[in-house]
Amino acid sequence: MPASLSIKNVPEEIVTRLKERAARHHRSLQGELLALLEEAVKPKRKSVRDLRKEISELGLQTPGEALDMIREIRDGR
């Protein structure tokens, strides 16, 4: 069920900038705030390049090494 949120004591400068941003995106202030909140909590997806870098940093040479690592993590060793 949707909920109502309230933010108190927002400086006028921030309110003005949010209204300007909402106008640029052809949204109401409410719509802009909801869009910002959705973006803030959306899971971040990594690029293929970032994933390859992370995998490379693990130093795994064979699929068996990867399997051993997964088992260690799963079994808490």
N, CA, C and O atoms as a Maestro MAE file, in Angstrom:
{
 s_m_m2io_version
 :::
 2.0.0
}

f_m_ct {
 s_m_title
 :::
 protein
 m_atom[308] {
  # First column is atom index #
  i_m_mmod_type
  r_m_x_coord
  r_m_y_coord
  r_m_z_coord
  i_m_residue_number
  s_m_chain_name
  s_m_pdb_residue_name
  s_m_pdb_atom_name
  i_m_atomic_number
  :::
  1 25 0.849 -1.159 0.000 1 A "MET " " N  " 7
  2 3 0.000 0.000 0.000 1 A "MET " " CA " 6
  3 2 0.907 1.239 0.000 1 A "MET " " C  " 6
  4 15 1.877 1.286 0.758 1 A "MET " " O  " 8
  5 25 0.612 2.229 -0.827 2 A "PRO " " N  " 7
  6 3 1.426 3.447 -0.859 2 A "PRO " " CA " 6
  7 2 1.404 4.159 0.487 2 A "PRO " " C  " 6
  8 15 0.421 4.099 1.226 2 A "PRO " " O  " 8
  9 25 2.498 4.825 0.783 3 A "ALA " " N  " 7
  10 3 2.617 5.575 2.033 3 A "ALA " " CA " 6
  11 2 2.885 7.033 1.717 3 A "ALA " " C  " 6
  12 15 3.392 7.362 0.645 3 A "ALA " " O  " 8
  13 25 2.547 7.896 2.642 4 A "SER " " N  " 7
  14 3 2.842 9.320 2.520 4 A "SER " " CA " 6
  15 2 4.060 9.632 3.368 4 A "SER " " C  " 6
  16 15 4.160 9.185 4.511 4 A "SER " " O  " 8
  17 25 4.985 10.399 2.810 5 A "LEU " " N  " 7
  18 3 6.190 10.799 3.529 5 A "LEU " " CA " 6
  19 2 6.212 12.314 3.639 5 A "LEU " " C  " 6
  20 15 5.611 13.016 2.825 5 A "LEU " " O  " 8
  21 25 6.901 12.805 4.641 6 A "SER " " N  " 7
  22 3 7.005 14.242 4.835 6 A "SER " " CA " 6
  23 2 8.433 14.585 5.228 6 A "SER " " C  " 6
  24 15 9.037 13.915 6.066 6 A "SER " " O  " 8
  25 25 8.965 15.632 4.615 7 A "ILE " " N  " 7
  26 3 10.303 16.111 4.967 7 A "ILE " " CA " 6
  27 2 10.134 17.523 5.500 7 A "ILE " " C  " 6
  28 15 9.585 18.390 4.820 7 A "ILE " " O  " 8
  29 25 10.601 17.748 6.697 8 A "LYS " " N  " 7
  30 3 10.443 19.051 7.339 8 A "LYS " " CA " 6
  31 2 11.719 19.874 7.243 8 A "LYS " " C  " 6
  32 15 12.819 19.335 7.121 8 A "LYS " " O  " 8
  33 25 11.550 21.166 7.300 9 A "ASN " " N  " 7
  34 3 12.658 22.128 7.355 9 A "ASN " " CA " 6
  35 2 13.605 22.046 6.157 9 A "ASN " " C  " 6
  36 15 14.824 22.127 6.312 9 A "ASN " " O  " 8
  37 25 13.037 21.887 4.977 10 A "VAL " " N  " 7
  38 3 13.853 21.854 3.756 10 A "VAL " " CA " 6
  39 2 14.200 23.297 3.398 10 A "VAL " " C  " 6
  40 15 13.305 24.131 3.272 10 A "VAL " " O  " 8
  41 25 15.484 23.600 3.234 11 A "PRO " " N  " 7
  42 3 15.870 24.968 2.885 11 A "PRO " " CA " 6
  43 2 15.220 25.410 1.569 11 A "PRO " " C  " 6
  44 15 15.072 24.617 0.639 11 A "PRO " " O  " 8
  45 25 14.840 26.672 1.510 12 A "GLU " " N  " 7
  46 3 14.148 27.208 0.339 12 A "GLU " " CA " 6
  47 2 14.962 27.030 -0.946 12 A "GLU " " C  " 6
  48 15 14.389 26.797 -2.010 12 A "GLU " " O  " 8
  49 25 16.275 27.137 -0.858 13 A "GLU " " N  " 7
  50 3 17.128 26.964 -2.037 13 A "GLU " " CA " 6
  51 2 16.969 25.561 -2.631 13 A "GLU " " C  " 6
  52 15 16.928 25.396 -3.851 13 A "GLU " " O  " 8
  53 25 16.881 24.571 -1.769 14 A "ILE " " N  " 7
  54 3 16.705 23.189 -2.245 14 A "ILE " " CA " 6
  55 2 15.328 23.015 -2.867 14 A "ILE " " C  " 6
  56 15 15.186 22.364 -3.901 14 A "ILE " " O  " 8
  57 25 14.324 23.592 -2.241 15 A "VAL " " N  " 7
  58 3 12.965 23.499 -2.787 15 A "VAL " " CA " 6
  59 2 12.927 24.127 -4.179 15 A "VAL " " C  " 6
  60 15 12.342 23.565 -5.104 15 A "VAL " " O  " 8
  61 25 13.549 25.287 -4.318 16 A "THR " " N  " 7
  62 3 13.583 25.981 -5.616 16 A "THR " " CA " 6
  63 2 14.269 25.122 -6.663 16 A "THR " " C  " 6
  64 15 13.766 24.988 -7.779 16 A "THR " " O  " 8
  65 25 15.417 24.535 -6.320 17 A "ARG " " N  " 7
  66 3 16.146 23.695 -7.279 17 A "ARG " " CA " 6
  67 2 15.352 22.443 -7.637 17 A "ARG " " C  " 6
  68 15 15.376 22.006 -8.787 17 A "ARG " " O  " 8
  69 25 14.651 21.863 -6.667 18 A "LEU " " N  " 7
  70 3 13.825 20.691 -6.955 18 A "LEU " " CA " 6
  71 2 12.672 21.051 -7.898 18 A "LEU " " C  " 6
  72 15 12.347 20.283 -8.804 18 A "LEU " " O  " 8
  73 25 12.065 22.203 -7.687 19 A "LYS " " N  " 7
  74 3 10.980 22.641 -8.568 19 A "LYS " " CA " 6
  75 2 11.494 22.875 -9.983 19 A "LYS " " C  " 6
  76 15 10.823 22.531 -10.956 19 A "LYS " " O  " 8
  77 25 12.680 23.459 -10.099 20 A "GLU " " N  " 7
  78 3 13.282 23.679 -11.417 20 A "GLU " " CA " 6
  79 2 13.577 22.341 -12.107 20 A "GLU " " C  " 6
  80 15 13.330 22.171 -13.301 20 A "GLU " " O  " 8
  81 25 14.103 21.414 -11.335 21 A "ARG " " N  " 7
  82 3 14.407 20.081 -11.879 21 A "ARG " " CA " 6
  83 2 13.126 19.397 -12.340 21 A "ARG " " C  " 6
  84 15 13.094 18.797 -13.415 21 A "ARG " " O  " 8
  85 25 12.068 19.485 -11.531 22 A "ALA " " N  " 7
  86 3 10.784 18.886 -11.894 22 A "ALA " " CA " 6
  87 2 10.258 19.492 -13.195 22 A "ALA " " C  " 6
  88 15 9.746 18.775 -14.055 22 A "ALA " " O  " 8
  89 25 10.382 20.795 -13.337 23 A "ALA " " N  " 7
  90 3 9.913 21.462 -14.556 23 A "ALA " " CA " 6
  91 2 10.705 20.973 -15.770 23 A "ALA " " C  " 6
  92 15 10.130 20.751 -16.835 23 A "ALA " " O  " 8
  93 25 12.017 20.806 -15.617 24 A "ARG " " N  " 7
  94 3 12.845 20.314 -16.731 24 A "ARG " " CA " 6
  95 2 12.426 18.910 -17.166 24 A "ARG " " C  " 6
  96 15 12.519 18.564 -18.344 24 A "ARG " " O  " 8
  97 25 11.966 18.108 -16.213 25 A "HIS " " N  " 7
  98 3 11.553 16.743 -16.515 25 A "HIS " " CA " 6
  99 2 10.053 16.624 -16.787 25 A "HIS " " C  " 6
  100 15 9.524 15.523 -16.935 25 A "HIS " " O  " 8
  101 25 9.380 17.769 -16.851 26 A "HIS " " N  " 7
  102 3 7.929 17.806 -17.116 26 A "HIS " " CA " 6
  103 2 7.159 16.986 -16.083 26 A "HIS " " C  " 6
  104 15 6.260 16.213 -16.414 26 A "HIS " " O  " 8
  105 25 7.543 17.182 -14.817 27 A "ARG " " N  " 7
  106 3 6.875 16.474 -13.724 27 A "ARG " " CA " 6
  107 2 6.468 17.485 -12.657 27 A "ARG " " C  " 6
  108 15 6.979 18.604 -12.597 27 A "ARG " " O  " 8
  109 25 5.540 17.057 -11.829 28 A "SER " " N  " 7
  110 3 5.205 17.840 -10.641 28 A "SER " " CA " 6
  111 2 6.344 17.675 -9.634 28 A "SER " " C  " 6
  112 15 7.194 16.799 -9.795 28 A "SER " " O  " 8
  113 25 6.359 18.502 -8.611 29 A "LEU " " N  " 7
  114 3 7.365 18.350 -7.564 29 A "LEU " " CA " 6
  115 2 7.229 16.979 -6.921 29 A "LEU " " C  " 6
  116 15 8.228 16.314 -6.647 29 A "LEU " " O  " 8
  117 25 6.015 16.566 -6.684 30 A "GLN " " N  " 7
  118 3 5.760 15.241 -6.103 30 A "GLN " " CA " 6
  119 2 6.314 14.136 -7.002 30 A "GLN " " C  " 6
  120 15 6.954 13.201 -6.520 30 A "GLN " " O  " 8
  121 25 6.066 14.247 -8.305 31 A "GLY " " N  " 7
  122 3 6.566 13.260 -9.254 31 A "GLY " " CA " 6
  123 2 8.083 13.231 -9.300 31 A "GLY " " C  " 6
  124 15 8.686 12.162 -9.404 31 A "GLY " " O  " 8
  125 25 8.700 14.401 -9.222 32 A "GLU " " N  " 7
  126 3 10.162 14.474 -9.238 32 A "GLU " " CA " 6
  127 2 10.757 13.847 -7.983 32 A "GLU " " C  " 6
  128 15 11.745 13.117 -8.057 32 A "GLU " " O  " 8
  129 25 10.160 14.128 -6.845 33 A "LEU " " N  " 7
  130 3 10.649 13.539 -5.593 33 A "LEU " " CA " 6
  131 2 10.526 12.014 -5.620 33 A "LEU " " C  " 6
  132 15 11.428 11.307 -5.170 33 A "LEU " " O  " 8
  133 25 9.417 11.516 -6.144 34 A "LEU " " N  " 7
  134 3 9.240 10.068 -6.230 34 A "LEU " " CA " 6
  135 2 10.281 9.464 -7.176 34 A "LEU " " C  " 6
  136 15 10.838 8.406 -6.886 34 A "LEU " " O  " 8
  137 25 10.544 10.126 -8.302 35 A "ALA " " N  " 7
  138 3 11.552 9.635 -9.242 35 A "ALA " " CA " 6
  139 2 12.935 9.603 -8.584 35 A "ALA " " C  " 6
  140 15 13.692 8.653 -8.786 35 A "ALA " " O  " 8
  141 25 13.265 10.618 -7.811 36 A "LEU " " N  " 7
  142 3 14.557 10.647 -7.109 36 A "LEU " " CA " 6
  143 2 14.655 9.526 -6.087 36 A "LEU " " C  " 6
  144 15 15.700 8.886 -5.969 36 A "LEU " " O  " 8
  145 25 13.594 9.285 -5.356 37 A "LEU " " N  " 7
  146 3 13.594 8.201 -4.371 37 A "LEU " " CA " 6
  147 2 13.733 6.845 -5.053 37 A "LEU " " C  " 6
  148 15 14.483 5.989 -4.584 37 A "LEU " " O  " 8
  149 25 13.018 6.644 -6.151 38 A "GLU " " N  " 7
  150 3 13.116 5.375 -6.873 38 A "GLU " " CA " 6
  151 2 14.542 5.139 -7.369 38 A "GLU " " C  " 6
  152 15 15.059 4.027 -7.270 38 A "GLU " " O  " 8
  153 25 15.173 6.176 -7.898 39 A "GLU " " N  " 7
  154 3 16.548 6.053 -8.380 39 A "GLU " " CA " 6
  155 2 17.506 5.746 -7.232 39 A "GLU " " C  " 6
  156 15 18.445 4.967 -7.394 39 A "GLU " " O  " 8
  157 25 17.269 6.352 -6.085 40 A "ALA " " N  " 7
  158 3 18.165 6.176 -4.933 40 A "ALA " " CA " 6
  159 2 18.149 4.749 -4.391 40 A "ALA " " C  " 6
  160 15 19.162 4.277 -3.877 40 A "ALA " " O  " 8
  161 25 17.029 4.066 -4.496 41 A "VAL " " N  " 7
  162 3 16.929 2.723 -3.911 41 A "VAL " " CA " 6
  163 2 16.990 1.613 -4.951 41 A "VAL " " C  " 6
  164 15 16.956 0.433 -4.604 41 A "VAL " " O  " 8
  165 25 17.080 1.984 -6.217 42 A "LYS " " N  " 7
  166 3 17.158 0.985 -7.282 42 A "LYS " " CA " 6
  167 2 18.489 0.247 -7.186 42 A "LYS " " C  " 6
  168 15 19.535 0.870 -7.008 42 A "LYS " " O  " 8
  169 25 18.451 -1.080 -7.302 43 A "PRO " " N  " 7
  170 3 19.717 -1.822 -7.276 43 A "PRO " " CA " 6
  171 2 20.635 -1.357 -8.406 43 A "PRO " " C  " 6
  172 15 20.195 -1.159 -9.539 43 A "PRO " " O  " 8
  173 25 21.890 -1.190 -8.085 44 A "LYS " " N  " 7
  174 3 22.867 -0.746 -9.078 44 A "LYS " " CA " 6
  175 2 23.363 -1.937 -9.874 44 A "LYS " " C  " 6
  176 15 23.752 -2.954 -9.300 44 A "LYS " " O  " 8
  177 25 23.352 -1.817 -11.189 45 A "ARG " " N  " 7
  178 3 23.865 -2.882 -12.061 45 A "ARG " " CA " 6
  179 2 25.288 -2.541 -12.445 45 A "ARG " " C  " 6
  180 15 25.602 -1.396 -12.767 45 A "ARG " " O  " 8
  181 25 26.128 -3.529 -12.409 46 A "LYS " " N  " 7
  182 3 27.520 -3.339 -12.785 46 A "LYS " " CA " 6
  183 2 27.678 -3.572 -14.276 46 A "LYS " " C  " 6
  184 15 26.956 -4.368 -14.876 46 A "LYS " " O  " 8
  185 25 28.629 -2.871 -14.861 47 A "SER " " N  " 7
  186 3 28.914 -3.070 -16.277 47 A "SER " " CA " 6
  187 2 29.689 -4.370 -16.460 47 A "SER " " C  " 6
  188 15 30.266 -4.900 -15.511 47 A "SER " " O  " 8
  189 25 29.694 -4.872 -17.683 48 A "VAL " " N  " 7
  190 3 30.446 -6.080 -17.998 48 A "VAL " " CA " 6
  191 2 31.926 -5.841 -17.706 48 A "VAL " " C  " 6
  192 15 32.610 -6.720 -17.184 48 A "VAL " " O  " 8
  193 25 32.409 -4.665 -18.040 49 A "ARG " " N  " 7
  194 3 33.814 -4.331 -17.790 49 A "ARG " " CA " 6
  195 2 34.138 -4.415 -16.292 49 A "ARG " " C  " 6
  196 15 35.172 -4.961 -15.906 49 A "ARG " " O  " 8
  197 25 33.244 -3.867 -15.448 50 A "ASP " " N  " 7
  198 3 33.472 -3.922 -13.994 50 A "ASP " " CA " 6
  199 2 33.437 -5.355 -13.481 50 A "ASP " " C  " 6
  200 15 34.243 -5.733 -12.631 50 A "ASP " " O  " 8
  201 25 32.501 -6.155 -13.995 51 A "LEU " " N  " 7
  202 3 32.410 -7.559 -13.569 51 A "LEU " " CA " 6
  203 2 33.658 -8.336 -13.969 51 A "LEU " " C  " 6
  204 15 34.185 -9.127 -13.186 51 A "LEU " " O  " 8
  205 25 34.128 -8.105 -15.196 52 A "ARG " " N  " 7
  206 3 35.354 -8.793 -15.644 52 A "ARG " " CA " 6
  207 2 36.537 -8.430 -14.762 52 A "ARG " " C  " 6
  208 15 37.355 -9.285 -14.422 52 A "ARG " " O  " 8
  209 25 36.625 -7.150 -14.393 53 A "LYS " " N  " 7
  210 3 37.720 -6.693 -13.535 53 A "LYS " " CA " 6
  211 2 37.665 -7.397 -12.181 53 A "LYS " " C  " 6
  212 15 38.683 -7.874 -11.680 53 A "LYS " " O  " 8
  213 25 36.461 -7.460 -11.589 54 A "GLU " " N  " 7
  214 3 36.308 -8.124 -10.293 54 A "GLU " " CA " 6
  215 2 36.675 -9.599 -10.379 54 A "GLU " " C  " 6
  216 15 37.351 -10.126 -9.497 54 A "GLU " " O  " 8
  217 25 36.232 -10.262 -11.438 55 A "ILE " " N  " 7
  218 3 36.551 -11.683 -11.617 55 A "ILE " " CA " 6
  219 2 38.050 -11.865 -11.785 55 A "ILE " " C  " 6
  220 15 38.643 -12.777 -11.209 55 A "ILE " " O  " 8
  221 25 38.655 -10.994 -12.574 56 A "SER " " N  " 7
  222 3 40.097 -11.063 -12.794 56 A "SER " " CA " 6
  223 2 40.866 -10.894 -11.483 56 A "SER " " C  " 6
  224 15 41.866 -11.574 -11.252 56 A "SER " " O  " 8
  225 25 40.398 -9.993 -10.635 57 A "GLU " " N  " 7
  226 3 41.069 -9.739 -9.359 57 A "GLU " " CA " 6
  227 2 40.992 -10.932 -8.412 57 A "GLU " " C  " 6
  228 15 41.800 -11.041 -7.489 57 A "GLU " " O  " 8
  229 25 40.035 -11.821 -8.629 58 A "LEU " " N  " 7
  230 3 39.939 -13.024 -7.797 58 A "LEU " " CA " 6
  231 2 41.079 -13.991 -8.101 58 A "LEU " " C  " 6
  232 15 41.421 -14.832 -7.270 58 A "LEU " " O  " 8
  233 25 41.665 -13.873 -9.290 59 A "GLY " " N  " 7
  234 3 42.806 -14.705 -9.643 59 A "GLY " " CA " 6
  235 2 42.460 -16.148 -9.953 59 A "GLY " " C  " 6
  236 15 43.323 -17.022 -9.869 59 A "GLY " " O  " 8
  237 25 41.225 -16.410 -10.304 60 A "LEU " " N  " 7
  238 3 40.817 -17.778 -10.621 60 A "LEU " " CA " 6
  239 2 41.317 -18.159 -12.009 60 A "LEU " " C  " 6
  240 15 41.257 -17.357 -12.942 60 A "LEU " " O  " 8
  241 25 41.807 -19.374 -12.138 61 A "GLN " " N  " 7
  242 3 42.346 -19.837 -13.411 61 A "GLN " " CA " 6
  243 2 41.442 -20.867 -14.091 61 A "GLN " " C  " 6
  244 15 41.443 -20.972 -15.318 61 A "GLN " " O  " 8
  245 25 40.680 -21.617 -13.316 62 A "THR " " N  " 7
  246 3 39.842 -22.673 -13.889 62 A "THR " " CA " 6
  247 2 38.446 -22.619 -13.293 62 A "THR " " C  " 6
  248 15 38.254 -22.056 -12.215 62 A "THR " " O  " 8
  249 25 37.462 -23.203 -13.988 63 A "PRO " " N  " 7
  250 3 36.113 -23.272 -13.415 63 A "PRO " " CA " 6
  251 2 36.091 -24.021 -12.088 63 A "PRO " " C  " 6
  252 15 35.276 -23.713 -11.218 63 A "PRO " " O  " 8
  253 25 36.977 -25.002 -11.925 64 A "GLY " " N  " 7
  254 3 37.031 -25.754 -10.672 64 A "GLY " " CA " 6
  255 2 37.397 -24.873 -9.491 64 A "GLY " " C  " 6
  256 15 36.874 -25.050 -8.391 64 A "GLY " " O  " 8
  257 25 38.295 -23.924 -9.719 65 A "GLU " " N  " 7
  258 3 38.672 -22.998 -8.642 65 A "GLU " " CA " 6
  259 2 37.483 -22.138 -8.238 65 A "GLU " " C  " 6
  260 15 37.273 -21.868 -7.055 65 A "GLU " " O  " 8
  261 25 36.716 -21.715 -9.219 66 A "ALA " " N  " 7
  262 3 35.523 -20.931 -8.924 66 A "ALA " " CA " 6
  263 2 34.528 -21.767 -8.125 66 A "ALA " " C  " 6
  264 15 33.927 -21.281 -7.167 66 A "ALA " " O  " 8
  265 25 34.360 -23.020 -8.520 67 A "LEU " " N  " 7
  266 3 33.447 -23.919 -7.819 67 A "LEU " " CA " 6
  267 2 33.892 -24.129 -6.369 67 A "LEU " " C  " 6
  268 15 33.066 -24.127 -5.456 67 A "LEU " " O  " 8
  269 25 35.193 -24.308 -6.164 68 A "ASP " " N  " 7
  270 3 35.720 -24.463 -4.804 68 A "ASP " " CA " 6
  271 2 35.426 -23.217 -3.966 68 A "ASP " " C  " 6
  272 15 35.050 -23.320 -2.798 68 A "ASP " " O  " 8
  273 25 35.599 -22.040 -4.573 69 A "MET " " N  " 7
  274 3 35.345 -20.802 -3.849 69 A "MET " " CA " 6
  275 2 33.872 -20.695 -3.457 69 A "MET " " C  " 6
  276 15 33.552 -20.306 -2.334 69 A "MET " " O  " 8
  277 25 32.989 -21.037 -4.372 70 A "ILE " " N  " 7
  278 3 31.546 -20.993 -4.075 70 A "ILE " " CA " 6
  279 2 31.200 -21.944 -2.951 70 A "ILE " " C  " 6
  280 15 30.422 -21.602 -2.061 70 A "ILE " " O  " 8
  281 25 31.770 -23.128 -2.984 71 A "ARG " " N  " 7
  282 3 31.503 -24.114 -1.915 71 A "ARG " " CA " 6
  283 2 32.015 -23.621 -0.566 71 A "ARG " " C  " 6
  284 15 31.349 -23.799 0.454 71 A "ARG " " O  " 8
  285 25 33.193 -23.003 -0.557 72 A "GLU " " N  " 7
  286 3 33.732 -22.465 0.685 72 A "GLU " " CA " 6
  287 2 32.827 -21.389 1.273 72 A "GLU " " C  " 6
  288 15 32.578 -21.357 2.478 72 A "GLU " " O  " 8
  289 25 32.346 -20.519 0.410 73 A "ILE " " N  " 7
  290 3 31.442 -19.460 0.874 73 A "ILE " " CA " 6
  291 2 30.140 -20.054 1.383 73 A "ILE " " C  " 6
  292 15 29.633 -19.659 2.433 73 A "ILE " " O  " 8
  293 25 29.602 -21.009 0.629 74 A "ARG " " N  " 7
  294 3 28.334 -21.646 1.007 74 A "ARG " " CA " 6
  295 2 28.455 -22.391 2.326 74 A "ARG " " C  " 6
  296 15 27.566 -22.313 3.174 74 A "ARG " " O  " 8
  297 25 29.571 -23.123 2.499 75 A "ASP " " N  " 7
  298 3 29.734 -23.963 3.684 75 A "ASP " " CA " 6
  299 2 30.327 -23.216 4.859 75 A "ASP " " C  " 6
  300 15 30.454 -23.776 5.948 75 A "ASP " " O  " 8
  301 25 30.694 -21.956 4.655 76 A "GLY " " N  " 7
  302 3 31.225 -21.146 5.748 76 A "GLY " " CA " 6
  303 2 32.610 -21.553 6.206 76 A "GLY " " C  " 6
  304 15 32.927 -21.429 7.389 76 A "GLY " " O  " 8
  305 25 33.441 -22.034 5.299 77 A "ARG " " N  " 7
  306 3 34.790 -22.438 5.660 77 A "ARG " " CA " 6
  307 2 35.753 -21.282 5.653 77 A "ARG " " C  " 6
  308 15 36.937 -21.463 5.938 77 A "ARG " " O  " 8
  :::
 }
 m_bond[307] {
  # First column is bond index #
  i_m_from
  i_m_to
  i_m_order
  :::
  1 1 2 1
  2 2 3 1
  3 3 4 2
  4 3 5 1
  5 5 6 1
  6 6 7 1
  7 7 8 2
  8 7 9 1
  9 9 10 1
  10 10 11 1
  11 11 12 2
  12 11 13 1
  13 13 14 1
  14 14 15 1
  15 15 16 2
  16 15 17 1
  17 17 18 1
  18 18 19 1
  19 19 20 2
  20 19 21 1
  21 21 22 1
  22 22 23 1
  23 23 24 2
  24 23 25 1
  25 25 26 1
  26 26 27 1
  27 27 28 2
  28 27 29 1
  29 29 30 1
  30 30 31 1
  31 31 32 2
  32 31 33 1
  33 33 34 1
  34 34 35 1
  35 35 36 2
  36 35 37 1
  37 37 38 1
  38 38 39 1
  39 39 40 2
  40 39 41 1
  41 41 42 1
  42 42 43 1
  43 43 44 2
  44 43 45 1
  45 45 46 1
  46 46 47 1
  47 47 48 2
  48 47 49 1
  49 49 50 1
  50 50 51 1
  51 51 52 2
  52 51 53 1
  53 53 54 1
  54 54 55 1
  55 55 56 2
  56 55 57 1
  57 57 58 1
  58 58 59 1
  59 59 60 2
  60 59 61 1
  61 61 62 1
  62 62 63 1
  63 63 64 2
  64 63 65 1
  65 65 66 1
  66 66 67 1
  67 67 68 2
  68 67 69 1
  69 69 70 1
  70 70 71 1
  71 71 72 2
  72 71 73 1
  73 73 74 1
  74 74 75 1
  75 75 76 2
  76 75 77 1
  77 77 78 1
  78 78 79 1
  79 79 80 2
  80 79 81 1
  81 81 82 1
  82 82 83 1
  83 83 84 2
  84 83 85 1
  85 85 86 1
  86 86 87 1
  87 87 88 2
  88 87 89 1
  89 89 90 1
  90 90 91 1
  91 91 92 2
  92 91 93 1
  93 93 94 1
  94 94 95 1
  95 95 96 2
  96 95 97 1
  97 97 98 1
  98 98 99 1
  99 99 100 2
  100 99 101 1
  101 101 102 1
  102 102 103 1
  103 103 104 2
  104 103 105 1
  105 105 106 1
  106 106 107 1
  107 107 108 2
  108 107 109 1
  109 109 110 1
  110 110 111 1
  111 111 112 2
  112 111 113 1
  113 113 114 1
  114 114 115 1
  115 115 116 2
  116 115 117 1
  117 117 118 1
  118 118 119 1
  119 119 120 2
  120 119 121 1
  121 121 122 1
  122 122 123 1
  123 123 124 2
  124 123 125 1
  125 125 126 1
  126 126 127 1
  127 127 128 2
  128 127 129 1
  129 129 130 1
  130 130 131 1
  131 131 132 2
  132 131 133 1
  133 133 134 1
  134 134 135 1
  135 135 136 2
  136 135 137 1
  137 137 138 1
  138 138 139 1
  139 139 140 2
  140 139 141 1
  141 141 142 1
  142 142 143 1
  143 143 144 2
  144 143 145 1
  145 145 146 1
  146 146 147 1
  147 147 148 2
  148 147 149 1
  149 149 150 1
  150 150 151 1
  151 151 152 2
  152 151 153 1
  153 153 154 1
  154 154 155 1
  155 155 156 2
  156 155 157 1
  157 157 158 1
  158 158 159 1
  159 159 160 2
  160 159 161 1
  161 161 162 1
  162 162 163 1
  163 163 164 2
  164 163 165 1
  165 165 166 1
  166 166 167 1
  167 167 168 2
  168 167 169 1
  169 169 170 1
  170 170 171 1
  171 171 172 2
  172 171 173 1
  173 173 174 1
  174 174 175 1
  175 175 176 2
  176 175 177 1
  177 177 178 1
  178 178 179 1
  179 179 180 2
  180 179 181 1
  181 181 182 1
  182 182 183 1
  183 183 184 2
  184 183 185 1
  185 185 186 1
  186 186 187 1
  187 187 188 2
  188 187 189 1
  189 189 190 1
  190 190 191 1
  191 191 192 2
  192 191 193 1
  193 193 194 1
  194 194 195 1
  195 195 196 2
  196 195 197 1
  197 197 198 1
  198 198 199 1
  199 199 200 2
  200 199 201 1
  201 201 202 1
  202 202 203 1
  203 203 204 2
  204 203 205 1
  205 205 206 1
  206 206 207 1
  207 207 208 2
  208 207 209 1
  209 209 210 1
  210 210 211 1
  211 211 212 2
  212 211 213 1
  213 213 214 1
  214 214 215 1
  215 215 216 2
  216 215 217 1
  217 217 218 1
  218 218 219 1
  219 219 220 2
  220 219 221 1
  221 221 222 1
  222 222 223 1
  223 223 224 2
  224 223 225 1
  225 225 226 1
  226 226 227 1
  227 227 228 2
  228 227 229 1
  229 229 230 1
  230 230 231 1
  231 231 232 2
  232 231 233 1
  233 233 234 1
  234 234 235 1
  235 235 236 2
  236 235 237 1
  237 237 238 1
  238 238 239 1
  239 239 240 2
  240 239 241 1
  241 241 242 1
  242 242 243 1
  243 243 244 2
  244 243 245 1
  245 245 246 1
  246 246 247 1
  247 247 248 2
  248 247 249 1
  249 249 250 1
  250 250 251 1
  251 251 252 2
  252 251 253 1
  253 253 254 1
  254 254 255 1
  255 255 256 2
  256 255 257 1
  257 257 258 1
  258 258 259 1
  259 259 260 2
  260 259 261 1
  261 261 262 1
  262 262 263 1
  263 263 264 2
  264 263 265 1
  265 265 266 1
  266 266 267 1
  267 267 268 2
  268 267 269 1
  269 269 270 1
  270 270 271 1
  271 271 272 2
  272 271 273 1
  273 273 274 1
  274 274 275 1
  275 275 276 2
  276 275 277 1
  277 277 278 1
  278 278 279 1
  279 279 280 2
  280 279 281 1
  281 281 282 1
  282 282 283 1
  283 283 284 2
  284 283 285 1
  285 285 286 1
  286 286 287 1
  287 287 288 2
  288 287 289 1
  289 289 290 1
  290 290 291 1
  291 291 292 2
  292 291 293 1
  293 293 294 1
  294 294 295 1
  295 295 296 2
  296 295 297 1
  297 297 298 1
  298 298 299 1
  299 299 300 2
  300 299 301 1
  301 301 302 1
  302 302 303 1
  303 303 304 2
  304 303 305 1
  305 305 306 1
  306 306 307 1
  307 307 308 2
  :::
 }
}
